[in-house]
Amino acid sequence: MWIADEVGESALDELAELGFKHPESVSEQLKRLKLDSAIQRLDEPGRARLNRLMPEIIMACAAEAVPDAALDGCLKVVEAIGRRSAYFALLNENPAALKRLVGLVARSEFLANQIAVHPLLLDELLDPRVFSQAPTRADFAADLRVRIGDSDTDDAEQRLGGIRNFQQAAVFRTAVADLSGIMPLMHVSDRLTDIGELVVQAALELSLGEMLAKHGKPMCDDGSGLREASFGVLGYGKLGGFELGYGSDLALVFLPDSAGEEQQTDGEHSLENTVFFARLTQRLINMLTMRTISGILYEVDVRLRPNGNSGQMVSSLEAFDSYQHNDAWTWEHQSLLRSRLIAGPDPIRTKFASLRDKALTEYVHFDDLRADVLKMRERMHVELDKSTATEMHIKHGKGGVVDIEFLVQY
């Protein structure tokens, strides 16, 4: 059926007997795949591997509850693999991995698309533990160290490639555990948040290493002697609240702990600390959002920084404290409730935790708090609630998720 130029009526009948609901459509899909330019350019060994693989795929899909959907997902993957026929050999030589692939794409269009975009994920199917053991943060941290360590430590692009490969594999493993039912929903969001944090931490280390090599360490004297200024990244929103989903962006704020009269790097090509940290931030954002053939790591939202889009991209810890005390709106204090310092050395983590506690216990506008919260909630209700007479918007409708969040925050 795969090799034939034309699929006859008997073959279509056989497809129907196997359980395919639309045999003619299956036949057309197979024909289109054979005419794909990458498939046409396969060398003889590659074509032999594919000719051996395709009947196995068709029969494996037939065993699924919805064969047509399973085959559709598998053909996406085969087309994406294209001329990298080593993956055809991998699936031919590992029937268990092929079975896992078919089972996944039959049940999840999201995972089928993930594998099609990132064929390296096929390697994950070789490990049966992916389907039986829920990954932990420690597992992800160890995997990230290995992937960065396998790259040339002097080659920033290779190390960034290792971070990308880690993120793709970790999200895939989380989705498999989610789909397989071995990981509760609350743990799914925890693991996706862990992945985001680990990626930001690794990208910060990489971008900071580049800046230090060029300009030296950022030093400052705030009256207690010369010291090295540290840098932290705040996670807000879903990242701060351990609630990341598969498509969530990262809400980030950048805080250097640099103060005093003297603020300058100590390298040969010295910079003012403000310039150093601004360039560091831009490099970090570029790493996270750089678009490659396999997409980007994350979308980054920086609108929660002091003064929003009109404010500076980087605000010192001292300036951030002053803003929270004198200028922050109630909704910004609400946002601060779900903030955490997700990357940076211990000293700035301790200082931020103290600043946050002080802001939420001393800086809040307690006299106007009830009115402010109600006013913001009503504004969101008018702009975002799409409830109708018969249907409630579960997030923005009255009594929905946002109402609960606002009550808790108040």
N, C-alpha and C positions, 0 to 999 in steps of 0.2 A: 504493500500500500504506500509506503514512504518512497520507495525507489521508483515506482511506476510513474510514467509521464502523465497518464490519465487514470483516475480512479473510477472503476466501473461500478455498475449497480450492485453487484454482489459484495463489493468492498463496502459500499455505503450501507447495505443491509447488515453487514457484519459489525460496522461501527454502531448501528442502532441496537443490535443485539448486545453489544458490550455495555450499553447504557448511555451513549451519547445522544442528547436530545436533538441536536442539529447536525447530522452527519455531513450535509452539503457544506455547511459553514466550516466544519473541521477540515474537510477536504480542501477548501479554498485557503484556509490558514496554512496548511502544510505546503500547498503550492507556492504561496507568497514567501514562505520561509526559504524554500529551495531557490527562489529567484533573488533573495537578498544578496546584495553585492558582496558582503563579507563571506557569506556561505559559498558564493560562486568562486571566490578566490582561494578557497581552501586547497592546500596541497593534497596529494594522494593519501598520505597517512591520516591527515586531519579529516578528510572526507570519509575514510574507512571508519574512523572513530565515531563520527556523527551517524553514519549509516547503521552502526551497531547500537548506538544509544537511542535513536528515535523510536524504534519499535518498543523498547523497554519503557520509554516515557509514556507512550500511548497506552500500553497495557497497565502501567502503574496508575495512570489517570483514570482509567476505566474502573479501577477498584475503589475510587473515591465516591463519596455521596453525590457530588456534583461534578461529573467528569469533564464537562465542557469548560467550567471555570478553572479546574485544575490544569487542563491542557493549555488554556489561554495564558495562564501565569507561567507555565513551563516554557512555552514558546517565546515569551518575552525574555526569559533568562537565556535561552539558547541563542536568540538573536543578539542579545547584549554581549554574550561571550565572543560571538563572531569568530575571528580567526585564531583566538587563543585556545587551540584544540587540546591543550594540556588539561583544561577543565572537562572536556568531553572524556578524556582518559580517566580523570579522577572519578567521575560519576560511573563510568563503565566498570572500574576496578573496585568501587565501593557501593555495592547494591544497597547497603543500609543508608548511606548518605543520600542516594537517589530517592529512596523511599521517604526519608525525612524531608527532602526538598519538595517532593510532590505533595506530601501532607501539609506542609506549611503554605505553599502557594494556593492550595485548594481552599484553605480556611482563611487566608488573609491576603487581600490585594495589596495592603500596605507592605507586607514582607516580600511579596513578589516584586514590587517596584523597587524596594531596597536592594534586593539581590541583583536585579537588572541594572541598577545604577552603580552598585559596588560589587562586582563579581568576586572580589577577594573574600566576600562573606561566605562563599561556598566552602572555604577552608574550615569555617566554624562548624559545618555540618558533619565533619569527620569525628567530632568529639560527642559521644552519646550523652555525656553529662550535661550538655547544653539543654537537653530536654528533660532531665531528671533532677538537676540540682539548681536551686535559685542562686544567682550570683550575689556576692556581698560587696560592700565598698572595698574591703581589703583585697578581694579578688581583682577588682578593677584597678586599684592602685598598683598591684603587682604587675598586672598586664601592661599598664602604661609604662612602668619602669623598663620592662623588657623591650617594648616597642621603641622607646626613645634610645635605650642602650644599644639596640641593634643597628641604629643609624650612626653615621660618622658624626661624632660629637662636635666637630669643627664645621659641619655643614648645617646651617640653620634651616635650609629648605628641606633637607632630609629629615631633620628632627621634627619639623612641622608636619611633614608627611606622616611620620610615626604617630603624632598626636591625632591627625585626621583618621588614620587607620584604626587607632584605638577607639575613637568616638563612634565610628560606624559599627565596629564589632560589638562594643558595649551596648549601644542602643539595640542592636539586633538581638543580642543575648537576652536583654531585658524583655523585648517584645516576644521572643520565643517562650520565655518563662511565664509571661503574662498570658499568652495564648494557650499555653499548655495547662494553665491553672495551678502551677506549683508556686506562684507568687501572688499574695493578696494585693488588691488594688493600692492600698496605702503604701506597701513596700515598693510597688512599681514607681510611684512618684518619688519615693525616697531615692531609689537607684538612679532614676533619670536626673534628679538633683545632684546626686553624687558625681555623675558623669560630667555635668556642667561645671561643677566646682573643680574637679580634677583637671578638666581641659583649661579653665581659666588659670589655675595655679601653674600648670605646665607652660602655657603660653606666656605668662608673666615672667617665669624664670628664664625662658628663652629670650624674650625681648629685653629684659633687664640685663642679662649677660652680654647682649650685643652693645647696649648703651654703656655699661661699665667698661667694656674693652676699649671703647672709643674715647670716653670722656672722664673715666675715673669715678670714684664714689662721690655722691652728693653729701657735702658736709655742711653743718650749721652750728651756730653758737647762740643759744637762747638764754645766755646768762649763767649757765651751769657748766660751761666749758665746751670745747669743740667735740662734736659727735657726728656719727653718720646718720643722715636723715632716712627714715624708712618710708615705705609706700604700701598702701593697702587698697583693696578693691572691695567695695560694698555690693552685696547682692540684695536687691529689693524684690517686692512682689512675689511671684510664684517661686523664684529662685530663693529668696529669703525665707519663704514659708514652707520650704520642702514640698512644693506642689507642681514641679515642672511636669509638663506633658510631652508627648512625642514631637509636637510642632512648636513648643514654646520658645519665645525669644528670651534673652537675658537682660534684665533691667539692672544696669551697673552704674555706680558712682565711684569716682577715683579720689583718694585722700592721701596725700603725702604728709608726713609729720616733719615739716621743716619750718623753723621759726627763727627769729632773731635778726640782728644787723648783718651778720655774715652768712650768706647762703650761696655756696658755689662748689662745683665739683673739683676734685683734687688731681685730675688727670692732665696730661700734656695739652690736650685740646679742651680746656676748661669751659664750662657753661654755667650760667646762673641756674640755680636749682629749679626755678619756675620754668625755664626753657627745657631743662633736662626732663622734668616730670611731664611736661606737655608732650614732648616728643615720645617719651616712653608710653604714654597713654595712647597716642595715635598709632604707634607701632603695634601695641597690644590689640587695639580695635581692628586694625588692618589684618592681623593674623586670624582673628576670630571670624571676620566677615569676608575675607578674600575669596572670590569666586573662582573655583577650579572646575575641571571637567566633571568632577564628582560632586559639585555643589559647594556649599559653605559649611563651616562648623556651626555657627549660630548667627541669627540676627541679633543686633545689640541695640537696646533702647537706653539712651542716656538722658531722657527728659526729666528724670527725677532729681537731677543735680540742683543745688541751690539756684534760684531764679530761673529754673527751667531752661528752655531753648535760648534765652537771652543771657544766661549766666556763663561763666567760664567753664571749660570742660574739666579743669582740675581745680579743686579747692582745698587749701590746707586744712588740717585738723582744727587749727585755731580759728580759721575763718568759718568753717562748718559749724563749730560750736557757737560762734557769734551769730550766725544766721539763724540757727535753731532757737536761740534765745530772743533775738530782736525782730526777726523778719518772717519766720516760718508761719504759714497758715495752719489751721487746725488739720486740714486734710494731709499736710506734709508730716505732722506729728503722727497721724494715723498710719501713714506709709512707713514711718520710722519704726513702728511696732513690728513690722515684718521685715526688718533689715538685719543683715548679719555681715560681719567682715569675713569674706570667704577666701581671701588670698592676702598674704602679707605676714611678716614676722610677728612673734609673740608680743613684743612691746606695743606695737600699734594696735593689736587686737585688744590688749588690756585697756589701753587709753580710749579706744572707741567704745568698748563696753561701758566704761565709766561715764563717758560723754552721753551715751544713749540713755543710761539710767537717769542721769541728771536732767536731761531734756524732757523725759516722759514723766518725771515726778515734780520738777520745779518750773519748767518753761511752758508747760501746757496752759492755754487760756481757760482756766477752770470756770471763771464766771460766765463765759460765753460758750462753753463747750457744747452744751445741749443744743443751743440754737444753731451753732456752726455745723454740727453733725447733721441735724435735721435739714438745714438749708442745702448742704452738699448732696444729701441723699435725694431730696426732692428734685434738684437739678439733674442728677443722673437718671432719676425715674422718668422725667419728661423727655430727656434726650435718647435714652437707651431702652426703655421698656417697650417691647413689641407685643405685649399681651393683648389678647382680643376678648370678646365677650365669652368665648368658649374655651380659650386656651391661655394658660399662664406661662409667661417666660420664666423658666426655672431659675435663671440667674438674676435678672433685673426686675422681675415682677414683684408685687407687694407680697411679703412673706417669703420671698425667695432667698437665694444664697447671699446676695449683697446686703439685704436687710439683716441677716444673721451676722455677717461680718461686721457691719456697722454697730450693731448692738454690743458685740464682743469688744470691739475697739473702744467704744464709748466707755 
